[in-house]
Amino acid sequence: MAEPSRAVFLSYASQDAEAAARICTTLRAAGIEVWFDQSELRGGDVWDRSIRQQIRECELFIAVISAHTDARREGYFRREWKLAVERTHDMSERVAFLVPVVIDDTSETRADVPDRFREVQWSRLPKGQTSPAFVARVQHLLSRNLLPTRREPRSAGLGALRRHAPSSWRPKQWVPAMATLLALALGCVAIDRYWIAKRSAATSIAARVAPVFAPPPHSIAVLPFVNMSGDKDQEYFSEGLTEELLNSLARINELQVAARTSSFSFQSEHPDIVTVAHKLNVASILEGSVRRSGQTIRVTAQLNNAVTGFHLWSQTYDRDLGDVLKLQTEIATAVANSLRITLLGNVAAKIEAGGTQNPEAFDAYLRASKAYADSQTETTRKEALSLYDEALRHDPNYALAFSGRSIVLETIAEEEFGKPPYRDFLSRAEADARRAIDLAPSVGEGHLALAYVFDTGLNLTRAAEEYERAVSLAPGNSRILRNYGKFIVSMGHTDAGIAAVRRAVIIDPLNPACSEDLIGTTVQGRLYKESLQAIQNTALLEPVDRRARLHAWEGIVYYLLGDLEKARASCELKTGPENSWQGCLALVYEKLGRHADASAMLAQVQEASGDSKGLEYAQIYAQWGETSKALEWLEKAKQLGDPELRNLRVDPLLDPLRNEPRFQAIKQAVERALKFPY
């Protein structure tokens, strides 16, 4: 008999697909593996065998119940329910397996469900809106899988569950990464000792931040394929093809794929696969080589079990450049089969969606992606735009090129905020994102691009819709996860948002951007000790010359913890953007009784920034206890449309104002103006 999986099976009627997708998205963002069949046409022997196998092997069975399921006397979901109930006949009474979920006002006593469903606790998630308490319950059941022999009383439902701090309800697979953070110093010694010089090689850095080796069985890293073309100018092609293979594997939901930044950090080192696996906490390694000659390529790929060191599979492919999409599907399918993963639906359609069969378009796309990823400068952005233009001239239906160009345009729009070109760049970015979605609606990158546009344009309801859609389509994409997490934290969903960012850190442990996002979200979630750990982790990943902004973060966190001397020491390093350490010192000096120095720091910020930093001035005055001035600046920030007002719900520096009626009025006006989704 197959070993039980840690996965959750989600069963639903087709009319409830949207609500089921919301549940799936939130659970996956928390690092929970969800088997969620989205096939529009269910049935057939292959499908039936796969579903039966999944129900036999899953850890929990979530049944979505609604008026739609009540109205249908027949349906595949009823077959799934029957199979789940049959499995419970062989289970101990203390094993939790069935998790009924009602998404509307359907009565529990009158619902048309198997009697076995009524013997366990139900949850209510209106329209699939999944609460942190429900996520905590699922994680608890997965970790303990124990259920009282009698049904829990009604008073112990979701409304009575204690609100769990994220650190107490993260999924089992987060334990290695959190152990890494806890292994870092909890207290900060003298500042000059704290900033440990970064070692030159990525290997030595990874050794400091690598998790305890306990890889999920279906986890994999894709190392950069070696360029065997004899032409150094072809490095972009071997790197780009590797990234496309990585993205193809990431579209298989049953796989956990280490993200590009972490996998590519070993590019110049050539370490053994066991070393890489331990540093990225993955069970398998895919490596290979690429030889390009004109319009033909030879790709050699090899898959190894990093736990045992055994060779699992290898193959050499000779293909025309126009067949790269099919090649990606062949390799991804071979990898999945070697890892004994059951693939549902049309795998080729899923992997190849949004791509191109035009070799010139593919080549230009790879060069554009490299130009944008390598460095964020005005020159490289212009180069990336030009190359995306070239890709789209060769293939006007290349969805990934549209989403890539949209993200570059949106980045430029952010830089131009408040200037005349801003609206033009944002409008062009929106048009490209919409075109990408029209061409490939099942690809997460297009929805992420459109989410960026709405987020920057301060239409937060639409941004929420697109972030949620992106993460439901690509739950293994670390960039989507961390941006989704940051966004929903700012909307007030701190537990679920921090969980998503933690998940991004698991997938991309050597990417400083992920670690830095964990700093910001944990500060907003008031998890200050975890923020300090994230600061130290980020410092290990950054070169010395890029750590400056972390000092201001550290100063603010120590200030919020009430350790004013450590806060002062960090802020007085005076590194990073001037307004960051000046604002930090304005807060700290005032609390230390150095009122003149505090006023001088605030004056310097105001002289440099004018009224554009209204929200920051409101933060400072709020912390100084000058409520009237704080509210005046908050009003001004609202009038100026300060985009940072999106953080109004969760900004800890504004906490002294929260009980003020005037603050509540401003908050409500901001939420209406920015179209807050929840």
N, C-alpha and C positions, 0 to 999 in steps of 0.2 A: 504493500500500500504506500502511496506517495506520502512524503513527509508533509505535515500541515504547513501552510504558508502563513505569513504574518499579515496577509492581505485581508481587506474587507470587501465583500461582494455587495454591490448595490443593485437591488432589484426594483423595477418601476414599470408602470404602464407608459406606453409611448406618449400619451397626452401629458404626462408629467415630466417629460424629458428636461425641460428648462429648470424646474425645481430640483430634480435629481442632479443636474449639472452643477447647481450652486452648492449642494451638499458635497459633491465630489471635489469641487474646486477647493473648498475650505479644508477638507480633510487632507487632500494632497499637499496643500500649502503648509500644513502642519507636519508633513513628512510621513503621513500614513499612506501606505500603498492601497489603492482602490481599484477593484476590477469593475469597470463601468462600460458595458457594451453599448456603443452608440450606433450600432447598425440600424439603418432604417428598415431593412428587410431582414427579419429574423426567420430562422428556420433552416431546414436542410440537415443532413446527417453530420457534416463536419461541425456546423454551428452547435448542434445538439450535444455532440460528444464533448466539445470544448466547454460548454456551459456546465454540463454534468461534472466534468473534471474540476472546474473552478469551485463549484459548490461543495464538492468532496474535500477540497484542499484549503478553502478559505478559513480564516480564523473567526470572523464574525459575518453574519448575514443581516444586512440592513434592508428591510422591506418598506418601501414607500407606499403609504396608504392614503387614499383620497376619495373624493366623490367619483373620480374617473374609474378607480379600481372597483368601487361598489357598483357602478353602472355596467361594468363588463362582466358577463357571466363566463366568458372564455377569453383566453389570452396567454401568451407565453409567460407572463409574469406569474400566472397561477401555477404553471408547471414548475417554475423556479421555487415558488413558495412550498409546493408539495415536496420537491426534492430536499429542500432545507429541513422541513419538518421530519421527513423520513430519516435524515442523518441524525437528528436529535435522539432517535430511538436507541441509538448505540452509545449515547453520551451519558456521562454522570449527570445527576441532577444539579451538581454544583458548577457545571461548566456553562459559562455564558456564551451563547451562540446567536440566538435570535434577538434582533434589535428593531422592533417596529417603530416607524416614524410616521406621524400624521402631518400632512402639509396644509390642511385646511380645517374646517370645523366638523369633519366627520366624527360621529360619536363612536367611542371605543366599544361600547356595549352593543351597538347595532351594526358595526362594520362587518362587511362580508369577508371574513378572514378565517383561516384555520383556527380551531379552538386553542391550539398550542400557543398561538400568538398572545392570547389573553392571559396566559400564565406568567408572562414576564412584563417588565416595566416598559411602558410606551413613552415616547418623547414627542413633543409638538414643535415643529419647525415651520411656521407659516411661510408658504411659498418657497420653502427650501432655505430660508435665511438661517444659517447655521451659527448658533451661539457658541462662545468660548466654553461654556459649561458643557455643551454636548460634545465638543471636541475633547474636553478633559475626560468625560465619561468614556468615550471610545478608547482613548489612550489608556485609561485605567483598566478597562476590560481586556485590552490587548496585553497589558503588562502582567495582570494577575489571573485573568480568565477564571475567576471564581465568582459564583453567584449564590446568595443565600438559598437554602432549600425551600423557603416559602417566599412568596412574592413580596417585594418591598411595599410598604404602605404608601398611599397616595401622597402623603405629606413629604415624602422623600423624592418627589419628582424634580425636574430641572429647576423649578423656581426656588427650591430649598437647597440646591447644591451650593456649597461654599465656592466663592470665586477663587480660582486657583491662580497663583502667580505663574507666569510662563515657565520659570525654572522648575516648578513642581509638576508640570504636566507635559513636558516635551516628550516626544516618542522615543522608543528605546534606541533607535539608531542615532539619536542626537547625543547619547551618553558619551561616545568617544570624543566628540568635538568639545563638549562642555567640560570633560575631564581635562582637556588641553588647557582651556581657559582657567580652570581652577588651579592647574599646576603652575600657572604664572603667579608672580608675587601678588598677594592680596593687598598688601600695604605698600605705599610708595616710599622708598628711602630717599636720601638726598637727591635732588633733581639731577645733579651731574652724574650720579650713579645710575639713575633710572634709565636714561636714554642710552641703551646698549647699542654700540656701533654695529651696523649691519654687516654681516659677512658678505664677501663678494659673490659667492656662488649661491644659487638657489637651493642647492642641496643642504647647505649648512643652515639656511633659514628654515627650510622645511623640517629639519631635525628638531628645531625648537618648537614648532607649532603643530607637528604631525599628531593626529589623534592616536589613541591606543588602537592597536590593530585588531579590529573586530568587524571585518567588511560584510555588508549584506551580500547574500549569495549571488545576486544578479547585478552586481556593481562592476563597472569597467572604466578604465582610462584609455584614451587613444593618444599615443605618443606621436609627435610630429614625424610624418613619413620622411625618410631620407631622400634628398634630391640626388638622383644618380644620373642626371642628364649631362654632367660635365660642364654645365654653364651656371655660374652663380646667380645670374639674372633670372634663373628659373626657380629660385627659392620661393618666390611668391606663389608659384603654381603648386609645388609640393605642400606648402603650408596651407594654402587655400583648399586644396583637395582634402587634406587631413581634416580641416575644420568642417567641410561639408559632410564627410563621413561621420564625424562626431555628432553633428546636428541630425543626421539621418538616424543614428542609433538613439539619440535623445527623444526622437518622436515615438519610440517604442516605449509605452508607459511602464511596461514591466521591468525595464532596465533603469538603473541609476548610473548616469554617465558623468564622470568628472568633467567640469567645465574647461573651456579652452585655456583660460589664463593659467590655471593650475597645471594642466597637462603640458602646456608649452613652456613652463618654467624650467623644464629639464632639457631644453633643446640643445644647449651647447655642452652638456655634461656627459651624455651617454652612460647613465647609471644602469645597473642591472635591474631587471623587472621586479625582483623582490623588494629592493630598496624603494622604487617608485610606488609600488603597491602599498607598502607600509606608510609612506608619507601622505598618500592620498586616500588611504583606507578603502581600497578597492580589491575585489577578488580576482579580476582578470585584467590583462593588458593586451591591447591590440597595437601592433607596431608593423612597420613595413617600409617600402621604398617606392619611388616613382621615377620612371625614366620617360622623358618626353622627347619625341622626335617629330617635329612638324605637327601634323594633325593626328598623330597616333601616340598612344601612351602604353606603357607596361607598368602595371601595379602589382606588387607582391605584398600580400598581407598575411600576418601570422598572429594567432591568438594563443595566449598562454594562461594557464591557471597559476595565479601568483601565490596562492596558498601552498600548493603542492610543488610548484615549479614545473609541472608537466605541460607538454605541448598539447594543445587541444585541436588545432586546425590550421592549415595554411593553404594558400592558393595563389597562383600567378595568373593575371588577366592581361590579355592584349586586346586593346579596344581603340576604336576611333574616338576622337575627342567629343564628337557629338553624342556618344553613347555613355557619357559619364553618369547621367541620371540612372540608367539601368544598372550600371556598375555599382553605384551606391546601394541600390536595392539588393543586388546579389550579395554584396559583402555583408550588409546589415542582416539579411535573412540567414546567411551562413553563420554569422556570429550568434544570432538568437537560437538557431537550431543546435549549435554546439553547446550552448548554455542551457539547453533543454527548456526553452521558453515556448509556451504555446501562443502562437500568433493568431489573432482573430481578424476577420475582415480582409480587405484588399490592402496588403502591406505596401505594395508598389505604389498604389495611389496615395497612400499616406506619406511615404518617404519622398516621392517625386513631386508632390504638390508644390506649386510655386516656382519650380525650376525651369530650366531651358535645355533644349537639345541643339541649340546653336552654339558651335564652338567659339566663335568670336565674341558672342555675348557673354558666355561663361568666363572666358579669359579676362574680359574687361571688368566683369563683376568681381572676380578674385582680386584684381589689382585695385579696384575701388575700395573693397573691404579692407585690404591691407593698408592703404593710404589713410583711411579714417581711423583704423585701430592703432596704428603705430604712434601717432602723436596728434594732439588736439591743438592745431595752430590754424591761423587763417589760410595759410598756403596749402596745408594738407587737406583742409575742408574743400577748398576750391578744386584741388586735384581730384578728390573723391567725387565731387559733383560732376566734373567733366567725364570721369570714367564711368559713372553710373549713366550719364547721358549717352555715352558710346554704347554701353551694354543694351540700352533700350532702343537705340537706333537699329541695332542688329536684331533685336527681338522685342517688339513693342508690347508683348504679352508676358514679359518676364516679371512675375509678381515680386520675387525677392529683391530684384533691382529697384522696383518702385518703393518697397518698404525701406530698403537701405537708403535711397535718396531722400525719402521723407524724414528719416531720423537725422540726416546731416542738415537738412533745411530747418528742422525744428531746433537743432542745436544752435544754428546761426541766429534764428529768431530770438532765442533766449539771450544771446549776446547783444542783440539790438533792441532789447526791451526798453520802451520809452522813447525810441527813435523812429523816424518815418519809415525805414525799411521793415520794421518789425511785422506789421500786418501782412505785407506782401510775402515775406518768407513763411509766415505761419499759414497763410492761405495756400501757398504752393505745397507746403508739407501736408496739409489736410487733403488736398486733391490727390497727391501721390499715395497716401495711406489708404484712402477710399478705393483708389484703383487697384491697389494690392489686394484689398479684401474682396473686391468684385472678382478678381481673377482667381484667388485662392482663399476662399472664406475659412477653410479648415487649418490655415497656417497661422500660428500665434504671432509671428513677427509683424504682420500687417496690423493686427489689433493692438499690439504694443505701440507701434508707430502712431496710430490714431489716438491712443490713450495719452501719449506724450503731448500731442497737439491740444487735446481738450484740457489736459492738466495745465499746460503753459497758458492756454487761453482762458483759464479759470471757469470752465464749464465742468464743475466737479461731478455732477451727476453722470454726464456722458463719459467722463474719464473713468469713473468707477465701473460703468458697464463694460468698457473696453479692456480695462485691467483684468476684470473678472473673466471675461471671455478669453483673453490671452493666456491666463494661468490655467484655465480649464483645458485649453488646447495643448499647452506646453508646460505641464507641471514639473518637468525636469530641467527647465531652462533657468539658470541662476540669475540672469539679467532680468527676466520677467518676474521671477519670484521676489527679488530684492526691491524692485521698483513698485510692484504690487504691495509688498509689505510696508514700505515707507508711506505709500499713499494711504492705506487703510489705517495705519497708526495715526496719521494726521487727522483722519476723519473720526478718531476716537475709539477705533477697534484695536486697542493696543496689544491685547493678548494674541489675537490671530495674526496681526501684522508682524510682531516680533518673532512669532513662530515661523512665518514665511522667510524673514531675513535670516534667522538661524539656519533654516533649511538651505538657503543659498550659500551660507558659509560651509555647510557640510559638503555641498556639491562642488564648491570652488574655494577650498580652504587656503590656497596660496594667493588669492586675489585681495589686495588691500582695500579695494573699493567695497567689497562685501563686508569686510571687518569694520570699515569706517561707517557703513550704513547701520551696522549693529550698534555703534556708539550712539548715533543720533536717535535711533528708535528706542533704545533702552533708557536714554535720558528722558525722552518724552513719556516713557512708561514708568518713570521713577525707580528704575532698577539700577541705582547708581554704582553699586559694587560691581555689577556685571559690566557697566559702562567703563569702569577703570580697567577691568580685565581686557575688554575689547580694545581700549586705547593701547595697552601694552602689546597686545597681539598685532595690532596694525603697525606699531612702531617696528616690530621685527620684520615686517614685510616691505617696509618702505626704505628707500635710500635715505641717508642722513639729510640730504638737502631738501627732502620732501616731507620731513616730519614736523616742520615748523608749526603748521596749523593744529597739530595734536596737543601742543602745550596749552593753547587757549582752551581746547576741549577739557584737558585735564584740570585746568584752573577752575572752570565752571563747575565740573563735577565735584571737586573738593569743596567748592563754595556751597553747593547744594547739600553736601554731606555735613556742612558745618565746621570743616577743618580749614580755618581761615589762613593759618600759617602756610600750609601746603598749597593752598589756592594762590596765596600771594607769591610764593616761590615760583610756581609754574607760570603765572601771568607776567611776572617781572623778567622772565627770560626774553620777553618782547620780540618774539619771532612770529612769522606769519603776517597776514594782513594787519595793518595798523589798527583798524577799528576793532578787530577781534580782541587783541590784548588790552587795548585802551578801555574798551567796554568792560572787560573782565576786571581790570584794576579799579574802575569806577565803582563796581559792586563791592569788591573786597575792601578797598580803602575805607569806604563809608562804614562798613561793619566793624572795622578795626578802630574807628573813631578818628580817622585821618580825613576829616571832612573837606578841608581845603584841597588836598591831593585828589580826592574823589571828584570834586567839582572841576578841577583842572583837567582830569582825564575826560570827563564828559564834554567839556568845552572843546577839547581837541577833536573829538569825534564829530561834534556839531559843526565845527569850522570846516572840516574836510568834507562832510557829507550833506550839510544843509538839512532840508526837511525830508530827504529821501530815506532816512533811517528812523522814521517816526515810531515804528514798532519797537526798535531797540531802545529808544528813549523811554517809551512806555514801560519796557521791562525794567530799566534802571530806576525810574522814579517809583515804580511799584515796589521794588525791593528796598528803596530808601524810605518807604512809608509815606511818600507824597502822592496820595491817591488822586487828588484833583489834577495835578500835572500829568500823572500817568494816563488818566482818562482823556485829557485834552489831546495828548499825542496819539492815543489810540484812535480818537475821532479823526485826527488828521491823516493817519495811516489809512483809515477806511476811505476817506475822501480821495486820497491819491491812488487808491487801488493797489496797495502794497500786496504782492503775491504771497508774501510770508504770512499773511493773515489766515491762510489755510490751516496754520498750526495753532490757531486761537484756542481750540478745545483742549489741547494737550501741552501747551507751553508751561513748564513748571515755574518760570520766572514771573508769570502773570497770576500765579495762585493767590497772592494777597488781594486781588481785585475781584475774585470770582463771586463773592457774596454781595457785591455792590449792584444795586438795581440798574445804574447807568451802564455798567459793564455788561450785564445781561441783555440790555437793549441793543448795545453795539454788537454783541455776539450774534443775536438773532438777525440783525440787519445784514451782517457779513454773511451769515449762512444763507440768507435769501439771495443776496447779490451774487455769491459764488456758486449757487445751486448745489449746496451740500446734499449728498445722496441719502444720508441716514441721519 
